[in-house]
Amino acid sequence: MKKKKFIKVAKEVIDLEIRALVKLRNTINDSFNLAVQQILRCQSKVILCGVGKSGLIASKIASTFSSVGTPSFYLSASDSSHGDLGSISKKDILILISNSGETNELKNIIQFANRNKILLIGIVSQKNSVLYRSADIKLFIPKAVEAGNIIPTSSTTSQLALGDALAIATMKQRKFNKKDFKKIHPAGSLGAQLKTVEDIMLKNNAIPFVNENLKMKDALKILSSKKLGFLLVIDKKKLTKGIITDGELRRFSQKNQNYHNILVKEVMTKNPIGIDKNELAAKALSIMNNKKITSLCVYNKNNKHRTVGVLHIHNILQSNIS
């Protein structure tokens, strides 16, 4: 096959799957609302199960649910008949995914759910199937032409889209946000990008505070001990008045060699740049890059003049934020 024909095949596959998704979109009805409402009310876990390709889709949907605040896990259909049914409790919700709805491995699970009055949501494409008839909530996926006419492609794309829709609908209703997401995704690049300034800032005794009326010879000792390359200048009310950086101090000393007895406030740069502690650390890095600075004052939005932390560019880089 010529290379250019591969592109034609790719477009044909994608077109078939798009058509399947359009059909699915047009069949979404009140059963979807009911499914979301029941998932929101669930006091235990949402368990997903499927066989073959549908099983892989079920596993991915379970992972998505867990990622957005709905406790969920994937149950192997074959293992369930050998003891794993015991992992399902009466407070759980069971979502079974099957194109035909007649898969033998699912029948034992369906019987178990019905016998124990466990809420069963069926995602299925055959209305005359065991799964469709047995499900408490029926989520119908219209029949679609499979790419290549052999393996599940359009049908599994529709299953995945419907599962994603369930997860996102529950997420939005729970008002699950980036901060919530960060709590259960602490590792990886995505977790790093969701870190806030407060997560990585230096605070308390690590902040290099100096009083504005302190002499520079004494301030230099603090600069040396804190090893951050800058000092934050505050007044007697502990309000931030200015900043002194290594670079500024070097430039000042070239013009004023006898500066050791000068007061800090005569050397400082007034109104240092700051950032709210609840902002993303990635935004802090952007500010530093744009302003060509290496540190920021951190404040609480209720009082921009009181520093609650400091952020150095090294803190950001060490946290793998870019």
C-alpha positions as CSV (number, residue, x, y, z in Angstrom):
1,M,0.0,0.0,0.0
2,K,1.3,3.4,-0.9
3,K,2.1,5.8,1.9
4,K,-0.5,8.3,0.8
5,K,-3.2,5.6,1.2
6,F,-2.3,5.2,4.8
7,I,-3.5,8.8,5.4
8,K,-6.8,8.0,3.6
9,V,-7.3,5.0,5.9
10,A,-6.6,7.1,9.0
11,K,-9.2,9.7,8.0
12,E,-11.7,7.0,7.2
13,V,-11.2,5.5,10.7
14,I,-11.5,8.9,12.4
15,D,-14.6,9.7,10.3
16,L,-16.3,6.5,11.4
17,E,-15.6,7.2,15.0
18,I,-16.8,10.8,14.7
19,R,-20.1,9.5,13.3
20,A,-20.4,7.1,16.2
21,L,-19.9,9.9,18.7
22,V,-22.5,12.1,16.9
23,K,-25.0,9.2,17.2
24,L,-24.1,8.9,20.9
25,R,-24.6,12.6,21.5
26,N,-28.0,12.5,20.0
27,T,-29.2,9.6,22.2
28,I,-28.1,11.1,25.6
29,N,-31.3,11.4,27.6
30,D,-32.6,11.4,31.2
31,S,-31.0,8.1,31.9
32,F,-27.7,9.9,31.9
33,N,-29.0,12.5,34.4
34,L,-30.2,9.6,36.6
35,A,-26.8,7.9,36.4
36,V,-24.9,11.0,37.5
37,Q,-27.3,11.6,40.3
38,Q,-26.9,8.1,41.7
39,I,-23.1,8.3,41.4
40,L,-23.2,11.6,43.3
41,R,-25.2,9.9,46.0
42,C,-23.0,6.9,46.3
43,Q,-21.6,6.5,49.8
44,S,-19.0,3.9,48.8
45,K,-17.3,3.0,45.5
46,V,-18.1,3.0,41.8
47,I,-16.9,-0.3,40.3
48,L,-16.5,-0.7,36.6
49,C,-16.3,-4.0,34.8
50,G,-16.1,-5.2,31.2
51,V,-14.7,-7.9,29.0
52,G,-12.0,-7.7,26.4
53,K,-11.7,-4.2,24.8
54,S,-14.6,-3.1,26.9
55,G,-12.7,-4.1,30.0
56,L,-9.8,-1.9,29.0
57,I,-12.3,1.0,28.6
58,A,-13.8,0.2,32.0
59,S,-10.3,0.4,33.5
60,K,-9.6,3.8,32.0
61,I,-13.0,5.2,33.1
62,A,-12.4,3.9,36.7
63,S,-9.1,5.7,36.7
64,T,-10.8,8.9,35.5
65,F,-13.4,8.8,38.2
66,S,-10.8,8.3,40.9
67,S,-8.8,11.2,39.4
68,V,-11.7,13.7,39.8
69,G,-12.8,12.7,43.3
70,T,-15.1,9.7,42.9
71,P,-13.6,6.6,44.6
72,S,-13.6,4.0,41.9
73,F,-11.8,0.8,40.7
74,Y,-11.8,-1.7,37.9
75,L,-13.0,-5.3,38.5
76,S,-11.8,-8.1,36.3
77,A,-14.8,-10.0,34.9
78,S,-13.0,-13.3,34.9
79,D,-11.6,-12.9,38.4
80,S,-15.0,-11.9,39.8
81,S,-16.3,-15.4,39.3
82,H,-13.4,-16.7,41.3
83,G,-13.9,-14.8,44.5
84,D,-13.5,-11.1,43.6
85,L,-17.3,-10.6,43.8
86,G,-16.6,-10.3,47.5
87,S,-15.0,-6.9,46.8
88,I,-18.5,-5.5,45.9
89,S,-20.6,-4.1,48.8
90,K,-24.3,-3.2,48.8
91,K,-23.5,0.5,49.0
92,D,-21.4,0.3,45.8
93,I,-22.5,1.2,42.3
94,L,-21.6,-1.3,39.6
95,I,-21.1,-0.1,36.0
96,L,-20.9,-2.9,33.4
97,I,-19.8,-2.2,29.9
98,S,-20.5,-4.5,27.0
99,N,-21.2,-4.0,23.4
100,S,-23.4,-7.1,23.0
101,G,-24.6,-7.2,26.6
102,E,-24.5,-11.0,26.4
103,T,-20.9,-11.7,27.4
104,N,-20.9,-14.9,29.6
105,E,-18.3,-13.5,32.0
106,L,-20.7,-10.7,32.9
107,K,-23.7,-12.8,33.6
108,N,-22.5,-14.0,37.1
109,I,-21.9,-10.3,38.0
110,I,-25.3,-9.3,36.8
111,Q,-26.9,-12.0,38.9
112,F,-24.9,-11.1,41.9
113,A,-25.9,-7.4,41.6
114,N,-29.6,-8.2,41.1
115,R,-29.6,-10.7,44.0
116,N,-28.0,-8.3,46.4
117,K,-29.8,-5.2,45.2
118,I,-26.6,-3.4,44.1
119,L,-27.4,-0.5,41.8
120,L,-26.4,-1.6,38.3
121,I,-25.7,0.8,35.4
122,G,-25.4,-0.9,32.0
123,I,-23.5,0.7,29.1
124,V,-24.6,-1.4,26.2
125,S,-25.5,-1.4,22.5
126,Q,-28.1,-4.2,22.4
127,K,-31.6,-3.5,23.8
128,N,-32.6,-7.1,23.7
129,S,-29.6,-8.2,25.8
130,V,-29.3,-9.6,29.4
131,L,-27.4,-6.5,30.5
132,Y,-29.9,-4.0,29.1
133,R,-32.9,-5.8,30.6
134,S,-31.1,-6.3,34.0
135,A,-29.6,-2.8,34.5
136,D,-31.3,-0.4,36.9
137,I,-30.1,2.5,34.7
138,K,-29.6,1.8,31.0
139,L,-27.1,3.9,29.0
140,F,-27.6,3.0,25.4
141,I,-24.8,3.3,22.9
142,P,-26.1,3.2,19.3
143,K,-24.8,0.6,16.9
144,A,-21.9,2.0,14.8
145,V,-19.8,0.8,12.0
146,E,-16.5,-0.5,13.3
147,A,-13.3,0.6,11.5
148,G,-12.1,-2.4,9.5
149,N,-15.4,-4.2,10.3
150,I,-13.6,-6.6,12.6
151,I,-12.5,-5.3,15.9
152,P,-14.2,-2.9,18.3
153,T,-13.1,0.7,17.4
154,S,-16.1,3.0,17.0
155,S,-18.0,1.2,19.8
156,T,-15.1,1.5,22.3
157,T,-14.6,5.1,21.4
158,S,-18.3,5.7,22.2
159,Q,-17.9,3.8,25.5
160,L,-14.9,5.8,26.5
161,A,-16.6,9.1,25.6
162,L,-19.7,8.2,27.7
163,G,-17.6,7.3,30.6
164,D,-15.7,10.5,30.4
165,A,-19.0,12.4,30.3
166,L,-20.2,10.7,33.5
167,A,-16.9,11.5,35.3
168,I,-16.8,15.2,34.2
169,A,-20.5,15.7,35.0
170,T,-20.0,14.4,38.6
171,M,-16.8,16.5,38.8
172,K,-18.5,19.7,37.9
173,Q,-21.4,19.0,40.3
174,R,-19.0,18.5,43.1
175,K,-17.1,21.6,42.1
176,F,-13.9,19.6,42.0
177,N,-11.2,22.1,41.1
178,K,-7.4,22.3,40.4
179,K,-6.6,22.4,44.1
180,D,-8.6,19.2,44.7
181,F,-6.9,17.6,41.7
182,K,-3.5,18.5,43.0
183,K,-4.1,16.8,46.4
184,I,-4.5,13.4,44.7
185,H,-1.9,14.0,42.0
186,P,1.1,15.1,44.0
187,A,3.6,13.5,41.6
188,G,4.4,13.9,37.9
189,S,4.6,16.9,35.7
190,L,0.9,17.7,36.0
191,G,1.0,17.7,39.8
192,A,4.1,20.0,39.7
193,Q,2.3,22.5,37.4
194,L,-0.6,22.6,39.9
195,K,1.5,23.5,42.9
196,T,0.7,26.8,44.4
197,V,3.2,29.5,45.7
198,E,2.3,28.5,49.3
199,D,3.3,24.9,48.6
200,I,7.0,25.8,47.9
201,M,7.6,29.2,49.5
202,L,10.0,29.7,52.4
203,K,8.4,31.0,55.6
204,N,8.8,31.9,59.2
205,N,12.5,32.0,60.2
206,A,13.7,31.4,56.7
207,I,12.5,34.8,55.6
208,P,15.4,37.3,55.6
209,F,13.6,40.1,57.4
210,V,15.5,43.2,58.5
211,N,14.2,46.4,60.1
212,E,14.3,49.5,58.0
213,N,16.3,51.4,60.8
214,L,19.0,48.7,61.1
215,K,22.5,49.7,60.0
216,M,23.8,48.0,56.9
217,K,26.8,46.4,58.8
218,D,24.3,44.4,60.9
219,A,22.0,43.7,57.9
220,L,25.0,42.2,56.0
221,K,25.3,39.5,58.7
222,I,21.7,38.5,58.2
223,L,22.2,38.5,54.4
224,S,25.2,36.2,54.8
225,S,23.4,33.8,57.2
226,K,20.2,33.4,55.3
227,K,22.1,32.7,52.0
228,L,19.2,33.8,49.7
229,G,20.9,36.7,48.1
230,F,18.4,39.3,49.3
231,L,16.9,41.0,52.4
232,L,13.3,42.0,53.0
233,V,12.9,45.4,54.7
234,I,10.1,45.9,57.2
235,D,9.0,48.6,59.5
236,K,8.1,48.4,63.2
237,K,4.6,47.2,62.3
238,K,6.2,44.4,60.3
239,L,4.9,45.8,57.0
240,T,7.1,45.2,54.0
241,K,8.8,48.4,52.8
242,G,11.5,47.3,50.4
243,I,14.1,44.8,49.3
244,I,17.8,44.7,49.0
245,T,19.4,42.2,46.6
246,D,23.1,41.2,46.3
247,G,23.2,42.9,42.9
248,E,21.8,46.2,44.2
249,L,24.1,46.1,47.1
250,R,27.2,45.7,44.9
251,R,26.1,48.6,42.7
252,F,25.4,50.8,45.8
253,S,28.8,49.9,47.4
254,Q,30.7,51.0,44.2
255,K,29.3,54.5,44.7
256,N,29.3,54.6,48.5
257,Q,32.3,52.7,49.9
258,N,31.5,53.7,53.4
259,Y,28.0,52.4,53.5
260,H,28.2,50.1,56.6
261,N,26.7,52.7,58.9
262,I,24.0,53.8,56.5
263,L,20.5,52.7,57.5
264,V,18.8,49.9,55.5
265,K,16.0,52.1,54.3
266,E,18.5,54.3,52.5
267,V,19.7,51.4,50.5
268,M,16.6,49.4,49.8
269,T,14.4,49.4,46.7
270,K,10.9,50.3,47.7
271,N,7.7,48.3,46.9
272,P,9.2,44.9,46.0
273,I,7.2,42.8,43.6
274,G,5.0,40.2,45.3
275,I,2.5,37.5,44.6
276,D,-0.5,36.0,46.4
277,K,0.2,32.7,48.1
278,N,-2.7,31.0,46.4
279,E,-1.4,31.7,42.9
280,L,0.1,28.8,40.9
281,A,3.9,28.6,41.2
282,A,4.1,28.5,37.4
283,K,2.7,32.1,37.4
284,A,5.4,33.1,39.8
285,L,8.0,31.8,37.5
286,S,6.4,33.7,34.6
287,I,6.6,36.9,36.7
288,M,10.2,36.3,37.5
289,N,11.1,35.7,33.9
290,N,9.2,38.8,32.7
291,K,10.7,41.1,35.4
292,K,14.1,39.5,35.2
293,I,14.2,38.9,39.0
294,T,15.0,35.8,41.1
295,S,12.8,36.3,44.1
296,L,9.3,37.4,45.1
297,C,7.5,38.5,48.3
298,V,4.5,36.3,49.1
299,Y,1.5,37.8,50.7
300,N,-2.1,36.9,51.6
301,K,-4.6,38.7,49.3
302,N,-6.1,40.4,52.4
303,N,-2.9,42.3,53.0
304,K,-0.4,42.8,50.3
305,H,1.9,44.8,52.6
306,R,2.5,41.9,55.0
307,T,4.9,39.3,53.7
308,V,4.0,35.7,54.8
309,G,6.7,34.0,52.7
310,V,9.4,34.4,50.1
311,L,9.9,32.5,46.8
312,H,13.3,32.1,45.2
313,I,13.7,30.8,41.7
314,H,15.6,27.9,43.1
315,N,12.5,26.8,44.9
316,I,10.6,26.7,41.7
317,L,13.3,24.8,39.7
318,Q,13.7,22.3,42.5
319,S,9.9,21.6,42.2
320,N,10.2,20.8,38.5
321,I,8.0,23.7,37.5
322,S,8.4,25.2,34.1
